[in-house]
């Protein structure tokens, strides 16, 4: 039996890799779309594609024959390309007659323009996806991703100084969600295990503090590990050094000092709320902390 092919945007990134792994385990073939076109770290039916998100013809060719496309927009898009990325994807989906699409919005969405191009581009894509493909769902985390704490710039500080860094106070309560749990919901949608609601919001199963996170990592590493709150300026600089200056600028425009963006809009009628199974202990054991 021929495997269905799923195209995955950002396949080599922190949010894309868990999706690719979940699809491969579920028996799908994957067209891994990224800037580099790399397939490093993947084993199985994966073909790499380096796609230009400003080139409709190229992207539509990449989508040709796929059963579905899973989309995440670049967090480091510049102000003048962010909206064009969304427009290109929508046009390519339509031109290639893609039947199904899932958009990982990576966070909340706004009904009205915010003035932050990266955020407004996400809203544009979400608002137009259902009229572009036959079946579509926007899927989002209810809060921060667990996976943020295993990104390279965080891990570098952990290995060097034995501290887990973050901008929140050590005892502030958050409810992180694992990207793998969003990936599992995506697979369920593709398999037909559930209908295609317009919006799915996935939350983690428990509240977690920075101190608790560091304590769990210490137990896994076998080394003392503390949580260290860093200032907004330090956080933005760390993101800039670890990812890109533009990525830090985009985050800063939304959350940084002086940002004046209202809270995101509440999910509309028909939204489905899902609690993922991955808690702190499970996530920490699933990662390498050295």
Secondary structure, DSSP 8 states (H G I E B T S, - for coil): ----EEEEETTTSTTTHHHHHHHHHTT-EEEEEESS---TT--SSEEEEE--TT-HHHHHHHHTT-SEEEE---TT--TTTHHHHHHHHHHHHHHTT--EEEEE-SS---SS--S-HHHHHHHHHHHHHTTTSSEEEEEEESS-BGGGGGSHHHHHHHHHHSEEEESS-TT--B--B-HHHHHHHHHHHHHTSS---SEEEEE-SS-B-HHHHHHHHHHHHTS--EEEE--HHHHHHHHHHHT-HHHHHHHHHHHSTT----------TT-EEEE-S--HHHHHHHS---
